[in-house]
């Protein structure tokens, strides 16, 4: 890919199908509201699990180009850092723990990598999870997929500061074994008493079997990317969501089959169904705050105003 030096201050979105994202319409409106000045947004599309040299080319360009301010990274969070770790001058503690980055920024001539997702996943989960839910119900959490988003949300859920308000069990599935080994090692470093199981689930039917055994009130998360970055769903229509449970689709755009499957059982199973829109808001605003070194609230009237601006131009 040919990278042309930015002629004006530019913020990048590193993903797979960036032109389809609402951020291309939302960011200019946010930039005006936040007083960021004349700043452009530009997408960098890379293949899912792209070649290391392609990640290095993108990061080296951002590092060297004076008008390139930073980037939000999605889909490629683990692969990009694995390929480019030596190009970063600083990594925040979450990036070091999780082995991924979702944010690239510059400060004092240094290229910095940040893993914001454990923070943004937490804000997004708390927005719909009833207070004290885990402690009151003894419910479980099933996370479908073991990539960066799964690492982020499980790191947040396992955090010791939640005390007794954590799931009675966490289950993580993935189609292949290597990512399960990686997330297991990260959880081992957290050294928390919550039981965590890791299941290779090469077919949707394998995930169905785990969904069908969950306790009432349990949370099921689609963290696979299926439905946005690739077609399909990690489960079939044979999966029965837990009674009084919660279903969270991390994506907000695409052919969201998992979301449709959950909504089909919303009434019969008294299910709370959540898409990825609030996650989108928190994910982008935390990265924008870091890259542009501005304060953006995570709740309250000003956050509601930012969310409304996004909804209006979505």
C-alpha positions as CSV (number, residue, x, y, z in Angstrom):
1,X,0.0,0.0,0.0
2,X,1.3,3.5,-0.9
3,X,1.1,5.9,2.0
4,X,1.1,9.6,1.0
5,X,2.3,12.1,3.6
6,X,-0.6,13.9,5.2
7,X,-1.0,17.5,4.1
8,X,-3.1,18.5,7.1
9,X,-3.3,17.0,10.7
10,X,-4.8,13.6,10.1
11,X,-6.3,10.9,12.4
12,X,-6.4,7.3,11.1
13,X,-8.7,4.3,11.5
14,X,-6.9,1.0,11.0
15,X,-9.4,-1.7,10.2
16,X,-10.8,-3.9,7.5
17,X,-13.8,-2.1,6.0
18,X,-13.2,1.4,7.4
19,X,-15.2,3.3,4.8
20,X,-18.4,1.5,6.0
21,X,-18.0,2.7,9.5
22,X,-20.2,5.5,11.0
23,X,-17.0,7.1,12.3
24,X,-16.4,8.6,8.9
25,X,-19.5,10.8,9.4
26,X,-19.3,11.0,13.2
27,X,-15.7,12.2,13.6
28,X,-16.0,15.5,11.7
29,X,-19.1,16.4,13.8
30,X,-17.2,15.4,17.0
31,X,-14.1,17.3,16.0
32,X,-16.1,20.5,15.5
33,X,-17.9,20.0,18.9
34,X,-14.7,19.3,20.7
35,X,-12.8,22.2,19.0
36,X,-10.1,19.9,17.5
37,X,-9.5,22.3,14.6
38,X,-9.0,21.4,11.0
39,X,-8.3,17.7,11.3
40,X,-9.1,14.9,8.8
41,X,-9.9,11.2,9.3
42,X,-8.6,8.6,7.0
43,X,-9.0,4.8,6.9
44,X,-6.3,2.2,6.4
45,X,-7.8,-1.1,5.4
46,X,-5.7,-4.3,6.0
47,X,-6.7,-7.9,5.6
48,X,-7.8,-9.9,8.6
49,X,-4.6,-11.4,10.0
50,X,-2.5,-9.6,7.4
51,X,1.2,-10.1,6.7
52,X,3.5,-8.6,9.3
53,X,5.3,-6.4,6.8
54,X,2.0,-4.7,6.0
55,X,1.4,-3.8,9.7
56,X,5.0,-2.5,9.9
57,X,4.6,-0.4,6.8
58,X,1.5,1.3,8.3
59,X,3.0,1.9,11.7
60,X,6.3,3.1,10.3
61,X,4.4,5.7,8.2
62,X,2.4,6.9,11.2
63,X,5.6,7.2,13.2
64,X,7.5,9.2,10.6
65,X,4.9,11.4,9.1
66,X,4.6,14.7,11.0
67,X,1.0,15.4,10.2
68,X,-0.2,11.9,11.1
69,X,-1.4,12.3,14.7
70,X,-2.3,8.8,15.7
71,X,-4.9,6.1,15.1
72,X,-7.6,3.8,16.4
73,X,-6.9,0.1,15.7
74,X,-9.7,-2.4,15.4
75,X,-9.6,-6.1,14.3
76,X,-5.8,-6.0,14.1
77,X,-5.0,-5.2,17.7
78,X,-3.0,-8.3,18.5
79,X,-1.4,-8.9,15.1
80,X,-0.3,-5.3,14.7
81,X,1.5,-5.1,18.0
82,X,3.1,-8.5,17.5
83,X,4.5,-7.3,14.2
84,X,5.5,-3.8,15.3
85,X,6.4,-3.9,19.0
86,X,9.9,-2.6,18.3
87,X,8.5,0.5,16.5
88,X,6.8,1.8,19.7
89,X,8.7,3.9,22.2
90,X,6.1,3.3,24.9
91,X,3.4,0.8,25.7
92,X,0.8,1.4,28.5
93,X,0.3,-1.3,31.2
94,X,-2.7,-2.8,29.6
95,X,-0.9,-3.1,26.2
96,X,1.9,-4.9,28.0
97,X,-0.5,-7.2,29.8
98,X,-2.8,-8.0,26.9
99,X,-0.3,-8.0,24.0
100,X,-2.6,-5.7,21.9
101,X,-3.1,-2.1,21.1
102,X,-6.3,-0.2,20.1
103,X,-4.8,3.3,20.1
104,X,-1.6,4.8,18.6
105,X,-0.6,8.3,19.8
106,X,2.4,10.6,19.7
107,X,3.7,12.6,22.6
108,X,7.1,14.5,22.9
109,X,8.4,12.8,19.8
110,X,7.5,9.3,21.1
111,X,5.2,6.7,19.4
112,X,3.0,5.2,22.1
113,X,0.7,2.2,22.0
114,X,-2.3,1.9,24.3
115,X,-4.8,-0.9,25.0
116,X,-8.0,1.1,25.7
117,X,-10.4,-1.8,25.3
118,X,-10.4,-3.1,28.9
119,X,-11.4,0.5,29.9
120,X,-14.0,1.0,27.2
121,X,-15.4,-2.5,27.5
122,X,-15.9,-1.8,31.2
123,X,-17.8,1.5,30.6
124,X,-19.9,-0.2,28.0
125,X,-20.8,-3.3,30.1
126,X,-21.7,-1.2,33.2
127,X,-24.1,0.8,31.0
128,X,-26.5,-2.1,30.8
129,X,-25.4,-4.7,33.4
130,X,-27.7,-4.4,36.5
131,X,-25.9,-3.2,39.6
132,X,-24.4,-6.1,41.6
133,X,-25.7,-8.5,38.9
134,X,-23.1,-11.3,39.3
135,X,-23.2,-11.3,43.1
136,X,-27.0,-11.4,43.2
137,X,-27.5,-14.0,40.6
138,X,-24.5,-16.3,40.6
139,X,-24.6,-16.1,36.8
140,X,-21.9,-17.0,34.3
141,X,-20.2,-15.2,31.3
142,X,-19.7,-16.9,28.0
143,X,-17.3,-15.1,25.6
144,X,-17.3,-16.4,22.0
145,X,-13.9,-15.6,20.5
146,X,-10.5,-15.2,22.1
147,X,-9.1,-12.2,20.3
148,X,-8.4,-8.7,21.5
149,X,-12.0,-7.8,22.4
150,X,-12.4,-11.0,24.5
151,X,-9.1,-10.3,26.3
152,X,-10.3,-6.8,27.0
153,X,-13.7,-7.6,28.4
154,X,-12.5,-10.6,30.4
155,X,-9.6,-8.6,31.9
156,X,-12.2,-6.0,33.1
157,X,-14.6,-8.6,34.5
158,X,-11.8,-10.4,36.3
159,X,-10.4,-7.2,37.9
160,X,-10.0,-7.6,41.6
161,X,-11.7,-4.3,42.4
162,X,-15.1,-5.9,41.6
163,X,-14.7,-8.2,44.7
164,X,-17.5,-10.6,45.0
165,X,-19.4,-9.1,42.1
166,X,-17.8,-11.3,39.4
167,X,-19.3,-14.2,37.4
168,X,-19.4,-17.6,39.1
169,X,-17.6,-18.9,36.0
170,X,-16.2,-17.5,32.8
171,X,-16.1,-19.6,29.6
172,X,-14.0,-18.5,26.6
173,X,-14.3,-20.3,23.2
174,X,-12.4,-20.0,20.0
175,X,-12.2,-21.8,16.7
176,X,-8.5,-22.5,17.0
177,X,-6.3,-23.4,20.0
178,X,-3.4,-20.8,19.8
179,X,-5.5,-17.8,20.8
180,X,-7.0,-19.7,23.7
181,X,-3.5,-20.4,24.9
182,X,-2.7,-16.7,24.7
183,X,-5.7,-15.5,26.6
184,X,-5.2,-18.2,29.2
185,X,-1.7,-16.9,29.9
186,X,-3.0,-13.3,30.3
187,X,-5.7,-14.6,32.8
188,X,-3.0,-16.5,34.6
189,X,-1.1,-13.2,35.1
190,X,-4.2,-11.6,36.6
191,X,-4.2,-14.4,39.2
192,X,-7.8,-14.1,40.2
193,X,-10.0,-16.8,41.9
194,X,-12.8,-16.8,39.3
195,X,-12.9,-20.1,37.5
196,X,-12.2,-19.7,33.8
197,X,-12.7,-22.5,31.2
198,X,-11.2,-22.5,27.7
199,X,-13.0,-24.5,24.9
200,X,-11.9,-25.0,21.3
201,X,-15.1,-24.6,19.3
202,X,-14.4,-25.1,15.6
203,X,-18.1,-25.2,14.7
204,X,-21.1,-23.1,15.8
205,X,-22.7,-26.2,17.1
206,X,-19.9,-26.5,19.6
207,X,-20.8,-23.0,20.9
208,X,-24.5,-23.9,21.0
209,X,-23.7,-26.7,23.5
210,X,-22.1,-24.3,25.9
211,X,-24.8,-21.6,25.5
212,X,-27.5,-24.2,26.2
213,X,-25.9,-25.1,29.6
214,X,-25.6,-21.6,31.0
215,X,-27.2,-20.6,34.3
216,X,-30.2,-18.2,34.3
217,X,-29.0,-14.5,34.1
218,X,-25.8,-15.4,32.3
219,X,-24.1,-13.1,29.7
220,X,-23.3,-14.3,26.2
221,X,-20.9,-12.1,24.1
222,X,-20.1,-12.3,20.4
223,X,-16.5,-11.2,20.4
224,X,-15.6,-13.1,17.2
225,X,-15.9,-10.4,14.6
226,X,-18.4,-12.7,12.7
227,X,-21.2,-10.5,11.4
228,X,-18.9,-7.5,10.6
229,X,-15.4,-8.5,9.6
230,X,-16.6,-11.9,8.2
231,X,-20.0,-13.3,7.5
232,X,-21.9,-15.5,9.8
233,X,-22.5,-16.1,13.5
234,X,-20.6,-18.1,16.1
235,X,-23.9,-19.9,17.0
236,X,-26.8,-21.5,15.2
237,X,-30.5,-21.1,15.6
238,X,-30.4,-24.1,17.9
239,X,-28.7,-22.2,20.7
240,X,-31.1,-21.3,23.5
241,X,-30.0,-18.2,25.4
242,X,-30.2,-18.3,29.2
243,X,-33.4,-17.3,30.9
244,X,-33.3,-13.7,32.2
245,X,-29.9,-13.5,30.6
246,X,-28.0,-10.9,28.6
247,X,-26.7,-11.1,25.0
248,X,-24.1,-8.6,23.8
249,X,-23.1,-8.2,20.2
250,X,-19.8,-6.2,20.1
251,X,-20.6,-4.9,16.6
252,X,-23.1,-2.3,15.6
253,X,-22.9,-2.6,11.8
254,X,-22.8,-5.4,9.3
255,X,-24.9,-8.6,8.8
256,X,-25.4,-9.1,12.6
257,X,-26.8,-12.6,12.6
258,X,-25.9,-13.2,16.3
259,X,-27.9,-10.0,17.2
260,X,-30.9,-11.2,15.2
261,X,-30.7,-14.7,16.9
262,X,-30.7,-13.0,20.3
263,X,-33.6,-10.7,19.4
264,X,-35.6,-13.7,18.2
265,X,-35.5,-15.0,21.8
266,X,-35.7,-11.6,23.6
267,X,-39.3,-12.1,24.8
268,X,-39.5,-15.8,25.3
269,X,-36.3,-15.9,27.4
270,X,-36.7,-12.4,29.0
271,X,-33.4,-11.6,27.5
272,X,-31.6,-8.2,27.5
273,X,-30.1,-7.7,24.1
274,X,-27.3,-5.1,23.5
275,X,-25.5,-4.2,20.3
276,X,-22.1,-2.5,20.0
277,X,-23.2,1.2,19.6
278,X,-22.3,2.3,23.2
279,X,-19.1,0.4,22.9
280,X,-18.5,2.3,19.6
281,X,-19.0,5.6,21.4
282,X,-16.7,4.8,24.4
283,X,-14.1,3.1,22.2
284,X,-13.7,6.1,19.9
285,X,-13.9,8.8,22.5
286,X,-11.3,7.2,24.7
287,X,-8.9,7.1,21.7
288,X,-9.7,10.6,20.6
289,X,-9.1,11.9,24.1
290,X,-5.6,10.2,24.1
291,X,-4.5,11.2,20.6
292,X,-5.6,14.8,20.9
293,X,-4.9,15.1,24.7
294,X,-8.4,16.4,25.5
295,X,-10.8,15.7,28.3
296,X,-13.9,13.8,27.2
297,X,-16.3,12.6,30.0
298,X,-17.5,9.0,30.2
299,X,-20.9,9.8,31.6
300,X,-23.2,12.7,32.3
301,X,-24.8,15.5,30.1
302,X,-21.6,16.1,28.0
303,X,-21.2,12.4,27.3
304,X,-24.9,12.2,26.4
305,X,-24.4,15.2,24.0
306,X,-21.5,13.5,22.3
307,X,-23.5,10.3,21.9
308,X,-26.4,12.3,20.5
309,X,-24.2,14.0,18.0
310,X,-23.1,10.5,16.8
311,X,-26.7,9.3,16.6
312,X,-27.8,12.3,14.6
313,X,-25.2,11.7,11.9
314,X,-25.0,7.9,12.1
